[in-house]
């Protein structure tokens, strides 16, 4: 894809997001709560792991897949032993998966070739 097409795609994605926001759709309560959990998990892990702007989309997809495996394990633990700690672990793993999805979207808006703010 040429630079011009990349810029156009990025611009079009941003326009789509802006149009969606302009529609003034109030987020669902469950979506709002989930986004707060995502933000909490992201802020607690970001100092250790850093940002995602230098990771390619394939790298983020691989990391998301690893998080899916962790989510499955956490849910199985919760099913065997439904404690508050195990439930919290499920919520944290769900947020990790969601955060990788957000990172993929963010990088695509910054650079549809894969990385945001980096030339690869």
C-alpha positions, 0 to 999 in steps of 0.5 A: 500500500502506498503512503497516500493510500495509508494516509487515506485509510487512516483518515477514513478510520478516524472519520468513521470514529468521529461520525460514530461519536457524533451520533451521541450514542450513550454507551451501555452500562456494561460497556462503560463498566468494562472500559473502566476495568480495561483502563485499570488493568492497562494502567497497572500493567503499562509501567512494567510492559510499556506502550504498544506503539512499537508492536506490529499488529501480528505481534499484538494478535499473537499476544491477544491469543496468549491472553485468550489461553490465560482467560480460558484457564482462569475461567476453568479455575473459577468454575472449579472454585468460584471464589472472589479471587478467581472471579477477579482473575477472570475479569482481569484476563477479559480486560487483557484480551479487550485491551489487545483488541483496543491496541490493534485498533489504535495501531491501525488508526495510526498506521494501517501497516502495523505499527503506530509511530514506527516505520516498519 
